[in-house]
């Protein structure tokens, strides 16, 4: 059997390059320094307040605010896929419109 390689027909290998035009900030502090992100954050907040989705109540004086970091990072190839990985534990969360699909490598975590 005669193949292209044996006939000397070799296609040049094209190595695709990834051009990132948009990077997500790694922290809230970094997001607040970018005017585009700050505008988006304010628009989201205003929409939640205007739609009466939730209300922001003042913290009682005897309480201290806590941070909120879930540890999920968004996937580079699919913006609706989030991955949490710590040690031997891996959690995948896929968000599609109004569906959330969660799968883990250890069933005791569910």
Phi and psi restraints in degrees (range 20) as a CNS / XPLOR table:
assign (resid 1 and name C) (resid 2 and name N)
       (resid 2 and name CA) (resid 2 and name C) 1.0 -96.1 20.0 2
assign (resid 2 and name N) (resid 2 and name CA)
       (resid 2 and name C) (resid 3 and name N) 1.0 120.4 20.0 2
assign (resid 2 and name C) (resid 3 and name N)
       (resid 3 and name CA) (resid 3 and name C) 1.0 -103.6 20.0 2
assign (resid 3 and name N) (resid 3 and name CA)
       (resid 3 and name C) (resid 4 and name N) 1.0 168.2 20.0 2
assign (resid 3 and name C) (resid 4 and name N)
       (resid 4 and name CA) (resid 4 and name C) 1.0 -63.2 20.0 2
assign (resid 4 and name N) (resid 4 and name CA)
       (resid 4 and name C) (resid 5 and name N) 1.0 -38.6 20.0 2
assign (resid 4 and name C) (resid 5 and name N)
       (resid 5 and name CA) (resid 5 and name C) 1.0 -63.6 20.0 2
assign (resid 5 and name N) (resid 5 and name CA)
       (resid 5 and name C) (resid 6 and name N) 1.0 -41.0 20.0 2
assign (resid 5 and name C) (resid 6 and name N)
       (resid 6 and name CA) (resid 6 and name C) 1.0 -68.6 20.0 2
assign (resid 6 and name N) (resid 6 and name CA)
       (resid 6 and name C) (resid 7 and name N) 1.0 -28.3 20.0 2
assign (resid 6 and name C) (resid 7 and name N)
       (resid 7 and name CA) (resid 7 and name C) 1.0 -83.4 20.0 2
assign (resid 7 and name N) (resid 7 and name CA)
       (resid 7 and name C) (resid 8 and name N) 1.0 -4.3 20.0 2
assign (resid 7 and name C) (resid 8 and name N)
       (resid 8 and name CA) (resid 8 and name C) 1.0 85.7 20.0 2
assign (resid 8 and name N) (resid 8 and name CA)
       (resid 8 and name C) (resid 9 and name N) 1.0 12.0 20.0 2
assign (resid 8 and name C) (resid 9 and name N)
       (resid 9 and name CA) (resid 9 and name C) 1.0 -93.0 20.0 2
assign (resid 9 and name N) (resid 9 and name CA)
       (resid 9 and name C) (resid 10 and name N) 1.0 104.8 20.0 2
assign (resid 9 and name C) (resid 10 and name N)
       (resid 10 and name CA) (resid 10 and name C) 1.0 -125.3 20.0 2
assign (resid 10 and name N) (resid 10 and name CA)
       (resid 10 and name C) (resid 11 and name N) 1.0 124.2 20.0 2
assign (resid 10 and name C) (resid 11 and name N)
       (resid 11 and name CA) (resid 11 and name C) 1.0 -84.9 20.0 2
assign (resid 11 and name N) (resid 11 and name CA)
       (resid 11 and name C) (resid 12 and name N) 1.0 140.7 20.0 2
assign (resid 11 and name C) (resid 12 and name N)
       (resid 12 and name CA) (resid 12 and name C) 1.0 -66.2 20.0 2
assign (resid 12 and name N) (resid 12 and name CA)
       (resid 12 and name C) (resid 13 and name N) 1.0 134.3 20.0 2
assign (resid 12 and name C) (resid 13 and name N)
       (resid 13 and name CA) (resid 13 and name C) 1.0 -78.4 20.0 2
assign (resid 13 and name N) (resid 13 and name CA)
       (resid 13 and name C) (resid 14 and name N) 1.0 126.7 20.0 2
assign (resid 13 and name C) (resid 14 and name N)
       (resid 14 and name CA) (resid 14 and name C) 1.0 -100.4 20.0 2
assign (resid 14 and name N) (resid 14 and name CA)
       (resid 14 and name C) (resid 15 and name N) 1.0 121.2 20.0 2
assign (resid 14 and name C) (resid 15 and name N)
       (resid 15 and name CA) (resid 15 and name C) 1.0 -95.7 20.0 2
assign (resid 15 and name N) (resid 15 and name CA)
       (resid 15 and name C) (resid 16 and name N) 1.0 110.1 20.0 2
assign (resid 15 and name C) (resid 16 and name N)
       (resid 16 and name CA) (resid 16 and name C) 1.0 -67.4 20.0 2
assign (resid 16 and name N) (resid 16 and name CA)
       (resid 16 and name C) (resid 17 and name N) 1.0 144.8 20.0 2
assign (resid 16 and name C) (resid 17 and name N)
       (resid 17 and name CA) (resid 17 and name C) 1.0 -115.8 20.0 2
assign (resid 17 and name N) (resid 17 and name CA)
       (resid 17 and name C) (resid 18 and name N) 1.0 142.1 20.0 2
assign (resid 17 and name C) (resid 18 and name N)
       (resid 18 and name CA) (resid 18 and name C) 1.0 -95.0 20.0 2
assign (resid 18 and name N) (resid 18 and name CA)
       (resid 18 and name C) (resid 19 and name N) 1.0 120.6 20.0 2
assign (resid 18 and name C) (resid 19 and name N)
       (resid 19 and name CA) (resid 19 and name C) 1.0 -106.7 20.0 2
assign (resid 19 and name N) (resid 19 and name CA)
       (resid 19 and name C) (resid 20 and name N) 1.0 111.3 20.0 2
assign (resid 19 and name C) (resid 20 and name N)
       (resid 20 and name CA) (resid 20 and name C) 1.0 -90.9 20.0 2
assign (resid 20 and name N) (resid 20 and name CA)
       (resid 20 and name C) (resid 21 and name N) 1.0 116.3 20.0 2
assign (resid 20 and name C) (resid 21 and name N)
       (resid 21 and name CA) (resid 21 and name C) 1.0 -99.9 20.0 2
assign (resid 21 and name N) (resid 21 and name CA)
       (resid 21 and name C) (resid 22 and name N) 1.0 -12.4 20.0 2
assign (resid 21 and name C) (resid 22 and name N)
       (resid 22 and name CA) (resid 22 and name C) 1.0 -143.5 20.0 2
assign (resid 22 and name N) (resid 22 and name CA)
       (resid 22 and name C) (resid 23 and name N) 1.0 122.2 20.0 2
assign (resid 22 and name C) (resid 23 and name N)
       (resid 23 and name CA) (resid 23 and name C) 1.0 -113.9 20.0 2
assign (resid 23 and name N) (resid 23 and name CA)
       (resid 23 and name C) (resid 24 and name N) 1.0 136.8 20.0 2
assign (resid 23 and name C) (resid 24 and name N)
       (resid 24 and name CA) (resid 24 and name C) 1.0 -81.4 20.0 2
assign (resid 24 and name N) (resid 24 and name CA)
       (resid 24 and name C) (resid 25 and name N) 1.0 142.6 20.0 2
assign (resid 24 and name C) (resid 25 and name N)
       (resid 25 and name CA) (resid 25 and name C) 1.0 -67.3 20.0 2
assign (resid 25 and name N) (resid 25 and name CA)
       (resid 25 and name C) (resid 26 and name N) 1.0 151.1 20.0 2
assign (resid 25 and name C) (resid 26 and name N)
       (resid 26 and name CA) (resid 26 and name C) 1.0 -87.0 20.0 2
assign (resid 26 and name N) (resid 26 and name CA)
       (resid 26 and name C) (resid 27 and name N) 1.0 -16.8 20.0 2
assign (resid 26 and name C) (resid 27 and name N)
       (resid 27 and name CA) (resid 27 and name C) 1.0 -145.5 20.0 2
assign (resid 27 and name N) (resid 27 and name CA)
       (resid 27 and name C) (resid 28 and name N) 1.0 166.2 20.0 2
assign (resid 27 and name C) (resid 28 and name N)
       (resid 28 and name CA) (resid 28 and name C) 1.0 -64.9 20.0 2
assign (resid 28 and name N) (resid 28 and name CA)
       (resid 28 and name C) (resid 29 and name N) 1.0 -39.4 20.0 2
assign (resid 28 and name C) (resid 29 and name N)
       (resid 29 and name CA) (resid 29 and name C) 1.0 -59.0 20.0 2
assign (resid 29 and name N) (resid 29 and name CA)
       (resid 29 and name C) (resid 30 and name N) 1.0 -42.9 20.0 2
assign (resid 29 and name C) (resid 30 and name N)
       (resid 30 and name CA) (resid 30 and name C) 1.0 -68.0 20.0 2
assign (resid 30 and name N) (resid 30 and name CA)
       (resid 30 and name C) (resid 31 and name N) 1.0 -37.4 20.0 2
assign (resid 30 and name C) (resid 31 and name N)
       (resid 31 and name CA) (resid 31 and name C) 1.0 -67.4 20.0 2
assign (resid 31 and name N) (resid 31 and name CA)
       (resid 31 and name C) (resid 32 and name N) 1.0 -36.4 20.0 2
assign (resid 31 and name C) (resid 32 and name N)
       (resid 32 and name CA) (resid 32 and name C) 1.0 -72.0 20.0 2
assign (resid 32 and name N) (resid 32 and name CA)
       (resid 32 and name C) (resid 33 and name N) 1.0 -16.1 20.0 2
assign (resid 32 and name C) (resid 33 and name N)
       (resid 33 and name CA) (resid 33 and name C) 1.0 -85.4 20.0 2
assign (resid 33 and name N) (resid 33 and name CA)
       (resid 33 and name C) (resid 34 and name N) 1.0 -14.9 20.0 2
assign (resid 33 and name C) (resid 34 and name N)
       (resid 34 and name CA) (resid 34 and name C) 1.0 -94.1 20.0 2
assign (resid 34 and name N) (resid 34 and name CA)
       (resid 34 and name C) (resid 35 and name N) 1.0 120.5 20.0 2
assign (resid 34 and name C) (resid 35 and name N)
       (resid 35 and name CA) (resid 35 and name C) 1.0 -58.4 20.0 2
assign (resid 35 and name N) (resid 35 and name CA)
       (resid 35 and name C) (resid 36 and name N) 1.0 -36.1 20.0 2
assign (resid 35 and name C) (resid 36 and name N)
       (resid 36 and name CA) (resid 36 and name C) 1.0 -65.7 20.0 2
assign (resid 36 and name N) (resid 36 and name CA)
       (resid 36 and name C) (resid 37 and name N) 1.0 -44.3 20.0 2
assign (resid 36 and name C) (resid 37 and name N)
       (resid 37 and name CA) (resid 37 and name C) 1.0 -67.9 20.0 2
assign (resid 37 and name N) (resid 37 and name CA)
       (resid 37 and name C) (resid 38 and name N) 1.0 -39.4 20.0 2
assign (resid 37 and name C) (resid 38 and name N)
       (resid 38 and name CA) (resid 38 and name C) 1.0 -61.8 20.0 2
assign (resid 38 and name N) (resid 38 and name CA)
       (resid 38 and name C) (resid 39 and name N) 1.0 -41.9 20.0 2
assign (resid 38 and name C) (resid 39 and name N)
       (resid 39 and name CA) (resid 39 and name C) 1.0 -62.5 20.0 2
assign (resid 39 and name N) (resid 39 and name CA)
       (resid 39 and name C) (resid 40 and name N) 1.0 -43.0 20.0 2
assign (resid 39 and name C) (resid 40 and name N)
       (resid 40 and name CA) (resid 40 and name C) 1.0 -65.4 20.0 2
assign (resid 40 and name N) (resid 40 and name CA)
       (resid 40 and name C) (resid 41 and name N) 1.0 -42.7 20.0 2
assign (resid 40 and name C) (resid 41 and name N)
       (resid 41 and name CA) (resid 41 and name C) 1.0 -61.5 20.0 2
assign (resid 41 and name N) (resid 41 and name CA)
       (resid 41 and name C) (resid 42 and name N) 1.0 -45.0 20.0 2
assign (resid 41 and name C) (resid 42 and name N)
       (resid 42 and name CA) (resid 42 and name C) 1.0 -64.1 20.0 2
assign (resid 42 and name N) (resid 42 and name CA)
       (resid 42 and name C) (resid 43 and name N) 1.0 -40.0 20.0 2
assign (resid 42 and name C) (resid 43 and name N)
       (resid 43 and name CA) (resid 43 and name C) 1.0 -64.4 20.0 2
assign (resid 43 and name N) (resid 43 and name CA)
       (resid 43 and name C) (resid 44 and name N) 1.0 -42.8 20.0 2
assign (resid 43 and name C) (resid 44 and name N)
       (resid 44 and name CA) (resid 44 and name C) 1.0 -63.5 20.0 2
assign (resid 44 and name N) (resid 44 and name CA)
       (resid 44 and name C) (resid 45 and name N) 1.0 -45.0 20.0 2
assign (resid 44 and name C) (resid 45 and name N)
       (resid 45 and name CA) (resid 45 and name C) 1.0 -61.7 20.0 2
assign (resid 45 and name N) (resid 45 and name CA)
       (resid 45 and name C) (resid 46 and name N) 1.0 -47.0 20.0 2
assign (resid 45 and name C) (resid 46 and name N)
       (resid 46 and name CA) (resid 46 and name C) 1.0 -61.6 20.0 2
assign (resid 46 and name N) (resid 46 and name CA)
       (resid 46 and name C) (resid 47 and name N) 1.0 -38.9 20.0 2
assign (resid 46 and name C) (resid 47 and name N)
       (resid 47 and name CA) (resid 47 and name C) 1.0 -64.3 20.0 2
assign (resid 47 and name N) (resid 47 and name CA)
       (resid 47 and name C) (resid 48 and name N) 1.0 -41.0 20.0 2
assign (resid 47 and name C) (resid 48 and name N)
       (resid 48 and name CA) (resid 48 and name C) 1.0 -64.9 20.0 2
assign (resid 48 and name N) (resid 48 and name CA)
       (resid 48 and name C) (resid 49 and name N) 1.0 -40.9 20.0 2
assign (resid 48 and name C) (resid 49 and name N)
       (resid 49 and name CA) (resid 49 and name C) 1.0 -68.7 20.0 2
assign (resid 49 and name N) (resid 49 and name CA)
       (resid 49 and name C) (resid 50 and name N) 1.0 -46.3 20.0 2
assign (resid 49 and name C) (resid 50 and name N)
       (resid 50 and name CA) (resid 50 and name C) 1.0 -65.2 20.0 2
assign (resid 50 and name N) (resid 50 and name CA)
       (resid 50 and name C) (resid 51 and name N) 1.0 -32.4 20.0 2
assign (resid 50 and name C) (resid 51 and name N)
       (resid 51 and name CA) (resid 51 and name C) 1.0 -86.4 20.0 2
assign (resid 51 and name N) (resid 51 and name CA)
       (resid 51 and name C) (resid 52 and name N) 1.0 2.9 20.0 2
assign (resid 51 and name C) (resid 52 and name N)
       (resid 52 and name CA) (resid 52 and name C) 1.0 54.0 20.0 2
assign (resid 52 and name N) (resid 52 and name CA)
       (resid 52 and name C) (resid 53 and name N) 1.0 37.4 20.0 2
assign (resid 52 and name C) (resid 53 and name N)
       (resid 53 and name CA) (resid 53 and name C) 1.0 -67.2 20.0 2
assign (resid 53 and name N) (resid 53 and name CA)
       (resid 53 and name C) (resid 54 and name N) 1.0 -43.7 20.0 2
assign (resid 53 and name C) (resid 54 and name N)
       (resid 54 and name CA) (resid 54 and name C) 1.0 -154.7 20.0 2
assign (resid 54 and name N) (resid 54 and name CA)
       (resid 54 and name C) (resid 55 and name N) 1.0 165.1 20.0 2
assign (resid 54 and name C) (resid 55 and name N)
       (resid 55 and name CA) (resid 55 and name C) 1.0 -118.0 20.0 2
assign (resid 55 and name N) (resid 55 and name CA)
       (resid 55 and name C) (resid 56 and name N) 1.0 149.4 20.0 2
assign (resid 55 and name C) (resid 56 and name N)
       (resid 56 and name CA) (resid 56 and name C) 1.0 -102.8 20.0 2
assign (resid 56 and name N) (resid 56 and name CA)
       (resid 56 and name C) (resid 57 and name N) 1.0 112.2 20.0 2
assign (resid 56 and name C) (resid 57 and name N)
       (resid 57 and name CA) (resid 57 and name C) 1.0 -100.2 20.0 2
assign (resid 57 and name N) (resid 57 and name CA)
       (resid 57 and name C) (resid 58 and name N) 1.0 148.7 20.0 2
assign (resid 57 and name C) (resid 58 and name N)
       (resid 58 and name CA) (resid 58 and name C) 1.0 -68.1 20.0 2
assign (resid 58 and name N) (resid 58 and name CA)
       (resid 58 and name C) (resid 59 and name N) 1.0 148.0 20.0 2
assign (resid 58 and name C) (resid 59 and name N)
       (resid 59 and name CA) (resid 59 and name C) 1.0 -77.6 20.0 2
assign (resid 59 and name N) (resid 59 and name CA)
       (resid 59 and name C) (resid 60 and name N) 1.0 134.4 20.0 2
assign (resid 59 and name C) (resid 60 and name N)
       (resid 60 and name CA) (resid 60 and name C) 1.0 -59.4 20.0 2
assign (resid 60 and name N) (resid 60 and name CA)
       (resid 60 and name C) (resid 61 and name N) 1.0 148.4 20.0 2
assign (resid 60 and name C) (resid 61 and name N)
       (resid 61 and name CA) (resid 61 and name C) 1.0 -60.4 20.0 2
assign (resid 61 and name N) (resid 61 and name CA)
       (resid 61 and name C) (resid 62 and name N) 1.0 -25.3 20.0 2
assign (resid 61 and name C) (resid 62 and name N)
       (resid 62 and name CA) (resid 62 and name C) 1.0 -84.8 20.0 2
assign (resid 62 and name N) (resid 62 and name CA)
       (resid 62 and name C) (resid 63 and name N) 1.0 -0.9 20.0 2
assign (resid 62 and name C) (resid 63 and name N)
       (resid 63 and name CA) (resid 63 and name C) 1.0 -108.5 20.0 2
assign (resid 63 and name N) (resid 63 and name CA)
       (resid 63 and name C) (resid 64 and name N) 1.0 153.2 20.0 2
assign (resid 63 and name C) (resid 64 and name N)
       (resid 64 and name CA) (resid 64 and name C) 1.0 -116.9 20.0 2
assign (resid 64 and name N) (resid 64 and name CA)
       (resid 64 and name C) (resid 65 and name N) 1.0 132.3 20.0 2
assign (resid 64 and name C) (resid 65 and name N)
       (resid 65 and name CA) (resid 65 and name C) 1.0 -66.0 20.0 2
assign (resid 65 and name N) (resid 65 and name CA)
       (resid 65 and name C) (resid 66 and name N) 1.0 145.3 20.0 2
assign (resid 65 and name C) (resid 66 and name N)
       (resid 66 and name CA) (resid 66 and name C) 1.0 -111.3 20.0 2
assign (resid 66 and name N) (resid 66 and name CA)
       (resid 66 and name C) (resid 67 and name N) 1.0 157.1 20.0 2
assign (resid 66 and name C) (resid 67 and name N)
       (resid 67 and name CA) (resid 67 and name C) 1.0 -78.0 20.0 2
assign (resid 67 and name N) (resid 67 and name CA)
       (resid 67 and name C) (resid 68 and name N) 1.0 164.9 20.0 2
assign (resid 67 and name C) (resid 68 and name N)
       (resid 68 and name CA) (resid 68 and name C) 1.0 -137.3 20.0 2
assign (resid 68 and name N) (resid 68 and name CA)
       (resid 68 and name C) (resid 69 and name N) 1.0 100.7 20.0 2
assign (resid 68 and name C) (resid 69 and name N)
       (resid 69 and name CA) (resid 69 and name C) 1.0 -135.2 20.0 2
assign (resid 69 and name N) (resid 69 and name CA)
       (resid 69 and name C) (resid 70 and name N) 1.0 112.6 20.0 2
assign (resid 69 and name C) (resid 70 and name N)
       (resid 70 and name CA) (resid 70 and name C) 1.0 -77.9 20.0 2
assign (resid 70 and name N) (resid 70 and name CA)
       (resid 70 and name C) (resid 71 and name N) 1.0 -25.7 20.0 2
assign (resid 70 and name C) (resid 71 and name N)
       (resid 71 and name CA) (resid 71 and name C) 1.0 90.4 20.0 2
assign (resid 71 and name N) (resid 71 and name CA)
       (resid 71 and name C) (resid 72 and name N) 1.0 0.2 20.0 2
assign (resid 71 and name C) (resid 72 and name N)
       (resid 72 and name CA) (resid 72 and name C) 1.0 -77.9 20.0 2
assign (resid 72 and name N) (resid 72 and name CA)
       (resid 72 and name C) (resid 73 and name N) 1.0 140.7 20.0 2
assign (resid 72 and name C) (resid 73 and name N)
       (resid 73 and name CA) (resid 73 and name C) 1.0 -117.8 20.0 2
assign (resid 73 and name N) (resid 73 and name CA)
       (resid 73 and name C) (resid 74 and name N) 1.0 144.6 20.0 2
assign (resid 73 and name C) (resid 74 and name N)
       (resid 74 and name CA) (resid 74 and name C) 1.0 -79.3 20.0 2
assign (resid 74 and name N) (resid 74 and name CA)
       (resid 74 and name C) (resid 75 and name N) 1.0 147.2 20.0 2
assign (resid 74 and name C) (resid 75 and name N)
       (resid 75 and name CA) (resid 75 and name C) 1.0 -73.0 20.0 2
assign (resid 75 and name N) (resid 75 and name CA)
       (resid 75 and name C) (resid 76 and name N) 1.0 146.0 20.0 2
assign (resid 75 and name C) (resid 76 and name N)
       (resid 76 and name CA) (resid 76 and name C) 1.0 -72.7 20.0 2
assign (resid 76 and name N) (resid 76 and name CA)
       (resid 76 and name C) (resid 77 and name N) 1.0 -29.8 20.0 2
assign (resid 76 and name C) (resid 77 and name N)
       (resid 77 and name CA) (resid 77 and name C) 1.0 -94.6 20.0 2
assign (resid 77 and name N) (resid 77 and name CA)
       (resid 77 and name C) (resid 78 and name N) 1.0 -23.2 20.0 2
assign (resid 77 and name C) (resid 78 and name N)
       (resid 78 and name CA) (resid 78 and name C) 1.0 -138.3 20.0 2
assign (resid 78 and name N) (resid 78 and name CA)
       (resid 78 and name C) (resid 79 and name N) 1.0 111.8 20.0 2
assign (resid 78 and name C) (resid 79 and name N)
       (resid 79 and name CA) (resid 79 and name C) 1.0 -68.3 20.0 2
assign (resid 79 and name N) (resid 79 and name CA)
       (resid 79 and name C) (resid 80 and name N) 1.0 -11.6 20.0 2
assign (resid 79 and name C) (resid 80 and name N)
       (resid 80 and name CA) (resid 80 and name C) 1.0 -95.3 20.0 2
assign (resid 80 and name N) (resid 80 and name CA)
       (resid 80 and name C) (resid 81 and name N) 1.0 1.9 20.0 2
assign (resid 80 and name C) (resid 81 and name N)
       (resid 81 and name CA) (resid 81 and name C) 1.0 -106.7 20.0 2
assign (resid 81 and name N) (resid 81 and name CA)
       (resid 81 and name C) (resid 82 and name N) 1.0 127.8 20.0 2
assign (resid 81 and name C) (resid 82 and name N)
       (resid 82 and name CA) (resid 82 and name C) 1.0 -121.2 20.0 2
assign (resid 82 and name N) (resid 82 and name CA)
       (resid 82 and name C) (resid 83 and name N) 1.0 141.2 20.0 2
assign (resid 82 and name C) (resid 83 and name N)
       (resid 83 and name CA) (resid 83 and name C) 1.0 -125.7 20.0 2
assign (resid 83 and name N) (resid 83 and name CA)
       (resid 83 and name C) (resid 84 and name N) 1.0 133.4 20.0 2
assign (resid 83 and name C) (resid 84 and name N)
       (resid 84 and name CA) (resid 84 and name C) 1.0 -119.0 20.0 2
assign (resid 84 and name N) (resid 84 and name CA)
       (resid 84 and name C) (resid 85 and name N) 1.0 125.7 20.0 2
assign (resid 84 and name C) (resid 85 and name N)
       (resid 85 and name CA) (resid 85 and name C) 1.0 -137.2 20.0 2
assign (resid 85 and name N) (resid 85 and name CA)
       (resid 85 and name C) (resid 86 and name N) 1.0 125.3 20.0 2
assign (resid 85 and name C) (resid 86 and name N)
       (resid 86 and name CA) (resid 86 and name C) 1.0 -147.3 20.0 2
assign (resid 86 and name N) (resid 86 and name CA)
       (resid 86 and name C) (resid 87 and name N) 1.0 115.6 20.0 2
assign (resid 86 and name C) (resid 87 and name N)
       (resid 87 and name CA) (resid 87 and name C) 1.0 63.7 20.0 2
assign (resid 87 and name N) (resid 87 and name CA)
       (resid 87 and name C) (resid 88 and name N) 1.0 -126.1 20.0 2
assign (resid 87 and name C) (resid 88 and name N)
       (resid 88 and name CA) (resid 88 and name C) 1.0 -93.1 20.0 2
assign (resid 88 and name N) (resid 88 and name CA)
       (resid 88 and name C) (resid 89 and name N) 1.0 3.7 20.0 2
assign (resid 88 and name C) (resid 89 and name N)
       (resid 89 and name CA) (resid 89 and name C) 1.0 -95.2 20.0 2
assign (resid 89 and name N) (resid 89 and name CA)
       (resid 89 and name C) (resid 90 and name N) 1.0 131.5 20.0 2
assign (resid 89 and name C) (resid 90 and name N)
       (resid 90 and name CA) (resid 90 and name C) 1.0 -134.0 20.0 2
assign (resid 90 and name N) (resid 90 and name CA)
       (resid 90 and name C) (resid 91 and name N) 1.0 129.6 20.0 2
assign (resid 90 and name C) (resid 91 and name N)
       (resid 91 and name CA) (resid 91 and name C) 1.0 -123.1 20.0 2
assign (resid 91 and name N) (resid 91 and name CA)
       (resid 91 and name C) (resid 92 and name N) 1.0 130.5 20.0 2
assign (resid 91 and name C) (resid 92 and name N)
       (resid 92 and name CA) (resid 92 and name C) 1.0 -112.3 20.0 2
assign (resid 92 and name N) (resid 92 and name CA)
       (resid 92 and name C) (resid 93 and name N) 1.0 132.5 20.0 2
assign (resid 92 and name C) (resid 93 and name N)
       (resid 93 and name CA) (resid 93 and name C) 1.0 -127.3 20.0 2
assign (resid 93 and name N) (resid 93 and name CA)
       (resid 93 and name C) (resid 94 and name N) 1.0 120.5 20.0 2
assign (resid 93 and name C) (resid 94 and name N)
       (resid 94 and name CA) (resid 94 and name C) 1.0 -110.7 20.0 2
assign (resid 94 and name N) (resid 94 and name CA)
       (resid 94 and name C) (resid 95 and name N) 1.0 123.8 20.0 2
assign (resid 94 and name C) (resid 95 and name N)
       (resid 95 and name CA) (resid 95 and name C) 1.0 -112.5 20.0 2
assign (resid 95 and name N) (resid 95 and name CA)
       (resid 95 and name C) (resid 96 and name N) 1.0 121.1 20.0 2
assign (resid 95 and name C) (resid 96 and name N)
       (resid 96 and name CA) (resid 96 and name C) 1.0 -132.9 20.0 2
assign (resid 96 and name N) (resid 96 and name CA)
       (resid 96 and name C) (resid 97 and name N) 1.0 112.1 20.0 2
assign (resid 96 and name C) (resid 97 and name N)
       (resid 97 and name CA) (resid 97 and name C) 1.0 51.9 20.0 2
assign (resid 97 and name N) (resid 97 and name CA)
       (resid 97 and name C) (resid 98 and name N) 1.0 -101.8 20.0 2
assign (resid 97 and name C) (resid 98 and name N)
       (resid 98 and name CA) (resid 98 and name C) 1.0 -115.9 20.0 2
assign (resid 98 and name N) (resid 98 and name CA)
       (resid 98 and name C) (resid 99 and name N) 1.0 19.6 20.0 2
assign (resid 98 and name C) (resid 99 and name N)
       (resid 99 and name CA) (resid 99 and name C) 1.0 -111.5 20.0 2
assign (resid 99 and name N) (resid 99 and name CA)
       (resid 99 and name C) (resid 100 and name N) 1.0 140.7 20.0 2
assign (resid 99 and name C) (resid 100 and name N)
       (resid 100 and name CA) (resid 100 and name C) 1.0 -124.7 20.0 2
assign (resid 100 and name N) (resid 100 and name CA)
       (resid 100 and name C) (resid 101 and name N) 1.0 124.3 20.0 2
assign (resid 100 and name C) (resid 101 and name N)
       (resid 101 and name CA) (resid 101 and name C) 1.0 -115.1 20.0 2
assign (resid 101 and name N) (resid 101 and name CA)
       (resid 101 and name C) (resid 102 and name N) 1.0 124.1 20.0 2
assign (resid 101 and name C) (resid 102 and name N)
       (resid 102 and name CA) (resid 102 and name C) 1.0 -120.8 20.0 2
assign (resid 102 and name N) (resid 102 and name CA)
       (resid 102 and name C) (resid 103 and name N) 1.0 133.1 20.0 2
assign (resid 102 and name C) (resid 103 and name N)
       (resid 103 and name CA) (resid 103 and name C) 1.0 -138.4 20.0 2
assign (resid 103 and name N) (resid 103 and name CA)
       (resid 103 and name C) (resid 104 and name N) 1.0 148.0 20.0 2
assign (resid 103 and name C) (resid 104 and name N)
       (resid 104 and name CA) (resid 104 and name C) 1.0 -134.2 20.0 2
assign (resid 104 and name N) (resid 104 and name CA)
       (resid 104 and name C) (resid 105 and name N) 1.0 163.3 20.0 2
assign (resid 104 and name C) (resid 105 and name N)
       (resid 105 and name CA) (resid 105 and name C) 1.0 -88.3 20.0 2
assign (resid 105 and name N) (resid 105 and name CA)
       (resid 105 and name C) (resid 106 and name N) 1.0 -6.7 20.0 2
assign (resid 105 and name C) (resid 106 and name N)
       (resid 106 and name CA) (resid 106 and name C) 1.0 -130.0 20.0 2
assign (resid 106 and name N) (resid 106 and name CA)
       (resid 106 and name C) (resid 107 and name N) 1.0 110.4 20.0 2
assign (resid 106 and name C) (resid 107 and name N)
       (resid 107 and name CA) (resid 107 and name C) 1.0 -63.1 20.0 2
assign (resid 107 and name N) (resid 107 and name CA)
       (resid 107 and name C) (resid 108 and name N) 1.0 -17.8 20.0 2
assign (resid 107 and name C) (resid 108 and name N)
       (resid 108 and name CA) (resid 108 and name C) 1.0 -71.1 20.0 2
assign (resid 108 and name N) (resid 108 and name CA)
       (resid 108 and name C) (resid 109 and name N) 1.0 -15.8 20.0 2
assign (resid 108 and name C) (resid 109 and name N)
       (resid 109 and name CA) (resid 109 and name C) 1.0 -78.0 20.0 2
assign (resid 109 and name N) (resid 109 and name CA)
       (resid 109 and name C) (resid 110 and name N) 1.0 -21.4 20.0 2
